[in-house]
């Protein structure tokens, strides 16, 4: 799992050689998957929407961070 799927240099090639079933990354940056890695992209939109809503309503972020 990674917050940003920046597979730079030989990272993708090195990951291809491992027995990995899935790699989870967020959609915070564009993921170039030209190596047929089992990448699953998870959207940040719901988390960001909740955070913006809480900021707008002057609500706490503590439970948002602790339960995600």
N, CA, C and O atoms as a GROMACS GRO file, in nm:
protein
  272
    1UNK      N    1   0.084  -0.117   0.000
    1UNK     CA    2   0.000   0.000   0.000
    1UNK      C    3   0.089   0.123   0.000
    1UNK      O    4   0.191   0.127   0.068
    2UNK      N    5   0.050   0.223  -0.077
    2UNK     CA    6   0.125   0.348  -0.084
    2UNK      C    7   0.028   0.464  -0.102
    2UNK      O    8  -0.075   0.451  -0.168
    3UNK      N    9   0.063   0.576  -0.043
    3UNK     CA   10  -0.023   0.693  -0.060
    3UNK      C   11  -0.009   0.751  -0.201
    3UNK      O   12  -0.106   0.803  -0.256
    4UNK      N   13   0.109   0.744  -0.258
    4UNK     CA   14   0.132   0.794  -0.394
    4UNK      C   15   0.197   0.682  -0.475
    4UNK      O   16   0.298   0.625  -0.432
    5UNK      N   17   0.141   0.652  -0.589
    5UNK     CA   18   0.194   0.544  -0.672
    5UNK      C   19   0.302   0.590  -0.767
    5UNK      O   20   0.292   0.569  -0.888
    6UNK      N   21   0.405   0.652  -0.714
    6UNK     CA   22   0.516   0.698  -0.798
    6UNK      C   23   0.615   0.584  -0.819
    6UNK      O   24   0.707   0.565  -0.740
    7UNK      N   25   0.595   0.512  -0.924
    7UNK     CA   26   0.684   0.400  -0.956
    7UNK      C   27   0.792   0.451  -1.050
    7UNK      O   28   0.783   0.433  -1.172
    8UNK      N   29   0.894   0.514  -0.993
    8UNK     CA   30   0.998   0.576  -1.073
    8UNK      C   31   1.121   0.486  -1.082
    8UNK      O   32   1.141   0.395  -1.001
    9UNK      N   33   1.200   0.514  -1.182
    9UNK     CA   34   1.321   0.434  -1.201
    9UNK      C   35   1.287   0.288  -1.226
    9UNK      O   36   1.204   0.257  -1.311
   10UNK      N   37   1.351   0.201  -1.152
   10UNK     CA   38   1.329   0.057  -1.170
   10UNK      C   39   1.229   0.000  -1.069
   10UNK      O   40   1.218  -0.122  -1.054
   11UNK      N   41   1.157   0.087  -0.999
   11UNK     CA   42   1.065   0.040  -0.895
   11UNK      C   43   0.962  -0.059  -0.950
   11UNK      O   44   0.938  -0.164  -0.890
   12UNK      N   45   0.901  -0.027  -1.062
   12UNK     CA   46   0.800  -0.115  -1.120
   12UNK      C   47   0.858  -0.250  -1.160
   12UNK      O   48   0.796  -0.354  -1.134
   13UNK      N   49   0.973  -0.249  -1.220
   13UNK     CA   50   1.038  -0.374  -1.261
   13UNK      C   51   1.073  -0.459  -1.139
   13UNK      O   52   1.058  -0.581  -1.141
   14UNK      N   53   1.119  -0.394  -1.034
   14UNK     CA   54   1.154  -0.467  -0.912
   14UNK      C   55   1.030  -0.527  -0.847
   14UNK      O   56   1.036  -0.638  -0.793
   15UNK      N   57   0.919  -0.455  -0.852
   15UNK     CA   58   0.796  -0.507  -0.793
   15UNK      C   59   0.740  -0.624  -0.874
   15UNK      O   60   0.679  -0.715  -0.817
   16UNK      N   61   0.761  -0.623  -1.003
   16UNK     CA   62   0.714  -0.734  -1.089
   16UNK      C   63   0.775  -0.867  -1.049
   16UNK      O   64   0.714  -0.972  -1.069
   17UNK      N   65   0.894  -0.865  -0.993
   17UNK     CA   66   0.961  -0.988  -0.955
   17UNK      C   67   0.918  -1.043  -0.820
   17UNK      O   68   0.969  -1.147  -0.777
   18UNK      N   69   0.827  -0.975  -0.753
   18UNK     CA   70   0.782  -1.019  -0.620
   18UNK      C   71   0.646  -1.087  -0.628
   18UNK      O   72   0.567  -1.056  -0.717
   19UNK      N   73   0.616  -1.180  -0.535
   19UNK     CA   74   0.486  -1.248  -0.534
   19UNK      C   75   0.377  -1.160  -0.471
   19UNK      O   76   0.325  -1.192  -0.364
   20UNK      N   77   0.345  -1.050  -0.537
   20UNK     CA   78   0.246  -0.954  -0.486
   20UNK      C   79   0.112  -0.979  -0.554
   20UNK      O   80   0.105  -0.990  -0.676
   21UNK      N   81   0.007  -0.988  -0.475
   21UNK     CA   82  -0.127  -1.008  -0.531
   21UNK      C   83  -0.190  -0.878  -0.576
   21UNK      O   84  -0.249  -0.872  -0.684
   22UNK      N   85  -0.177  -0.771  -0.495
   22UNK     CA   86  -0.232  -0.641  -0.530
   22UNK      C   87  -0.149  -0.531  -0.466
   22UNK      O   88  -0.093  -0.548  -0.357
   23UNK      N   89  -0.143  -0.418  -0.535
   23UNK     CA   90  -0.078  -0.299  -0.482
   23UNK      C   91  -0.184  -0.191  -0.476
   23UNK      O   92  -0.245  -0.157  -0.578
   24UNK      N   93  -0.207  -0.136  -0.359
   24UNK     CA   94  -0.306  -0.030  -0.342
   24UNK      C   95  -0.236   0.105  -0.338
   24UNK      O   96  -0.142   0.124  -0.262
   25UNK      N   97  -0.282   0.198  -0.421
   25UNK     CA   98  -0.231   0.334  -0.421
   25UNK      C   99  -0.350   0.430  -0.431
   25UNK      O  100  -0.457   0.392  -0.478
   26UNK      N  101  -0.329   0.553  -0.386
   26UNK     CA  102  -0.436   0.652  -0.400
   26UNK      C  103  -0.425   0.718  -0.537
   26UNK      O  104  -0.327   0.701  -0.609
   27UNK      N  105  -0.528   0.794  -0.571
   27UNK     CA  106  -0.529   0.867  -0.698
   27UNK      C  107  -0.474   1.009  -0.682
   27UNK      O  108  -0.512   1.099  -0.756
   28UNK      N  109  -0.384   1.027  -0.586
   28UNK     CA  110  -0.325   1.159  -0.562
   28UNK      C  111  -0.232   1.201  -0.676
   28UNK      O  112  -0.215   1.321  -0.699
   29UNK      N  113  -0.174   1.107  -0.745
   29UNK     CA  114  -0.094   1.133  -0.865
   29UNK      C  115  -0.130   1.028  -0.970
   29UNK      O  116  -0.179   0.920  -0.936
   30UNK      N  117  -0.107   1.061  -1.095
   30UNK     CA  118  -0.135   0.965  -1.202
   30UNK      C  119  -0.039   0.847  -1.192
   30UNK      O  120   0.082   0.864  -1.173
   31UNK      N  121  -0.094   0.728  -1.206
   31UNK     CA  122  -0.013   0.607  -1.197
   31UNK      C  123   0.011   0.553  -1.337
   31UNK      O  124  -0.083   0.517  -1.409
   32UNK      N  125   0.137   0.547  -1.375
   32UNK     CA  126   0.173   0.488  -1.504
   32UNK      C  127   0.202   0.340  -1.481
   32UNK      O  128   0.305   0.304  -1.423
   33UNK      N  129   0.112   0.256  -1.526
   33UNK     CA  130   0.128   0.111  -1.504
   33UNK      C  131   0.151   0.043  -1.638
   33UNK      O  132   0.061  -0.022  -1.691
   34UNK      N  133   0.270   0.057  -1.691
   34UNK     CA  134   0.301  -0.007  -1.818
   34UNK      C  135   0.369  -0.142  -1.800
   34UNK      O  136   0.419  -0.200  -1.896
   35UNK      N  137   0.372  -0.192  -1.677
   35UNK     CA  138   0.438  -0.319  -1.648
   35UNK      C  139   0.341  -0.429  -1.608
   35UNK      O  140   0.383  -0.536  -1.565
   36UNK      N  141   0.213  -0.404  -1.621
   36UNK     CA  142   0.109  -0.501  -1.584
   36UNK      C  143   0.115  -0.542  -1.438
   36UNK      O  144   0.098  -0.660  -1.404
   37UNK      N  145   0.140  -0.446  -1.351
   37UNK     CA  146   0.136  -0.473  -1.208
   37UNK      C  147  -0.008  -0.478  -1.161
   37UNK      O  148  -0.094  -0.409  -1.218
   38UNK      N  149  -0.037  -0.557  -1.058
   38UNK     CA  150  -0.175  -0.566  -1.006
   38UNK      C  151  -0.209  -0.446  -0.918
   38UNK      O  152  -0.226  -0.460  -0.797
   39UNK      N  153  -0.218  -0.327  -0.980
   39UNK     CA  154  -0.242  -0.204  -0.905
   39UNK      C  155  -0.390  -0.176  -0.894
   39UNK      O  156  -0.464  -0.183  -0.992
   40UNK      N  157  -0.434  -0.145  -0.772
   40UNK     CA  158  -0.571  -0.103  -0.748
   40UNK      C  159  -0.566   0.041  -0.696
   40UNK      O  160  -0.504   0.069  -0.594
   41UNK      N  161  -0.632   0.131  -0.768
   41UNK     CA  162  -0.630   0.272  -0.733
   41UNK      C  163  -0.751   0.304  -0.647
   41UNK      O  164  -0.865   0.275  -0.683
   42UNK      N  165  -0.724   0.366  -0.532
   42UNK     CA  166  -0.828   0.402  -0.435
   42UNK      C  167  -0.847   0.553  -0.440
   42UNK      O  168  -0.750   0.628  -0.432
   43UNK      N  169  -0.971   0.597  -0.454
   43UNK     CA  170  -1.000   0.739  -0.465
   43UNK      C  171  -0.988   0.811  -0.331
   43UNK      O  172  -1.032   0.760  -0.228
   44UNK      N  173  -0.929   0.928  -0.335
   44UNK     CA  174  -0.920   1.014  -0.217
   44UNK      C  175  -1.044   1.104  -0.204
   44UNK      O  176  -1.060   1.170  -0.101
   45UNK      N  177  -1.130   1.107  -0.304
   45UNK     CA  178  -1.243   1.200  -0.306
   45UNK      C  179  -1.331   1.193  -0.181
   45UNK      O  180  -1.362   1.299  -0.125
   46UNK      N  181  -1.374   1.076  -0.134
   46UNK     CA  182  -1.459   1.074  -0.014
   46UNK      C  183  -1.389   1.130   0.110
   46UNK      O  184  -1.451   1.202   0.189
   47UNK      N  185  -1.262   1.098   0.128
   47UNK     CA  186  -1.187   1.147   0.242
   47UNK      C  187  -1.170   1.299   0.234
   47UNK      O  188  -1.189   1.369   0.334
   48UNK      N  189  -1.135   1.349   0.117
   48UNK     CA  190  -1.118   1.493   0.101
   48UNK      C  191  -1.250   1.567   0.118
   48UNK      O  192  -1.254   1.674   0.178
   49UNK      N  193  -1.359   1.512   0.066
   49UNK     CA  194  -1.490   1.574   0.081
   49UNK      C  195  -1.530   1.582   0.229
   49UNK      O  196  -1.582   1.684   0.274
   50UNK      N  197  -1.505   1.476   0.303
   50UNK     CA  198  -1.536   1.475   0.446
   50UNK      C  199  -1.451   1.577   0.519
   50UNK      O  200  -1.501   1.648   0.606
   51UNK      N  201  -1.323   1.586   0.487
   51UNK     CA  202  -1.233   1.681   0.552
   51UNK      C  203  -1.275   1.825   0.523
   51UNK      O  204  -1.277   1.908   0.613
   52UNK      N  205  -1.309   1.854   0.398
   52UNK     CA  206  -1.353   1.989   0.362
   52UNK      C  207  -1.482   2.024   0.433
   52UNK      O  208  -1.497   2.136   0.483
   53UNK      N  209  -1.574   1.930   0.439
   53UNK     CA  210  -1.701   1.953   0.509
   53UNK      C  211  -1.677   1.983   0.657
   53UNK      O  212  -1.737   2.075   0.712
   54UNK      N  213  -1.589   1.907   0.720
   54UNK     CA  214  -1.559   1.929   0.863
   54UNK      C  215  -1.494   2.065   0.885
   54UNK      O  216  -1.525   2.134   0.981
   55UNK      N  217  -1.403   2.103   0.796
   55UNK     CA  218  -1.340   2.234   0.807
   55UNK      C  219  -1.443   2.346   0.793
   55UNK      O  220  -1.441   2.444   0.867
   56UNK      N  221  -1.534   2.328   0.697
   56UNK     CA  222  -1.638   2.428   0.673
   56UNK      C  223  -1.730   2.443   0.795
   56UNK      O  224  -1.776   2.553   0.827
   57UNK      N  225  -1.757   2.332   0.861
   57UNK     CA  226  -1.846   2.332   0.978
   57UNK      C  227  -1.771   2.352   1.110
   57UNK      O  228  -1.831   2.346   1.217
   58UNK      N  229  -1.639   2.375   1.101
   58UNK     CA  230  -1.554   2.392   1.219
   58UNK      C  231  -1.561   2.271   1.312
   58UNK      O  232  -1.566   2.286   1.434
   59UNK      N  233  -1.561   2.152   1.255
   59UNK     CA  234  -1.566   2.028   1.331
   59UNK      C  235  -1.426   1.968   1.343
   59UNK      O  236  -1.335   2.004   1.269
   60UNK      N  237  -1.411   1.878   1.437
   60UNK     CA  238  -1.283   1.814   1.464
   60UNK      C  239  -1.245   1.717   1.353
   60UNK      O  240  -1.331   1.656   1.288
   61UNK      N  241  -1.115   1.704   1.331
   61UNK     CA  242  -1.060   1.608   1.235
   61UNK      C  243  -1.010   1.482   1.305
   61UNK      O  244  -0.972   1.386   1.238
   62UNK      N  245  -1.008   1.480   1.438
   62UNK     CA  246  -0.949   1.368   1.512
   62UNK      C  247  -1.007   1.234   1.473
   62UNK      O  248  -0.930   1.143   1.441
   63UNK      N  249  -1.137   1.218   1.476
   63UNK     CA  250  -1.194   1.086   1.445
   63UNK      C  251  -1.184   1.054   1.296
   63UNK      O  252  -1.185   0.936   1.260
   64UNK      N  253  -1.175   1.154   1.212
   64UNK     CA  254  -1.158   1.130   1.069
   64UNK      C  255  -1.022   1.064   1.044
   64UNK      O  256  -1.013   0.971   0.965
   65UNK      N  257  -0.920   1.111   1.109
   65UNK     CA  258  -0.785   1.057   1.092
   65UNK      C  259  -0.770   0.924   1.165
   65UNK      O  260  -0.706   0.832   1.114
   66UNK      N  261  -0.827   0.912   1.283
   66UNK     CA  262  -0.809   0.791   1.365
   66UNK      C  263  -0.880   0.670   1.309
   66UNK      O  264  -0.837   0.558   1.336
   67UNK      N  265  -0.987   0.686   1.232
   67UNK     CA  266  -1.067   0.572   1.188
   67UNK      C  267  -1.048   0.539   1.041
   67UNK      O  268  -1.120   0.454   0.989
   68UNK      N  269  -0.955   0.601   0.975
   68UNK     CA  270  -0.935   0.574   0.831
   68UNK      C  271  -0.813   0.492   0.808
   68UNK      O  272  -0.781   0.460   0.694
   0.00000   0.00000   0.00000
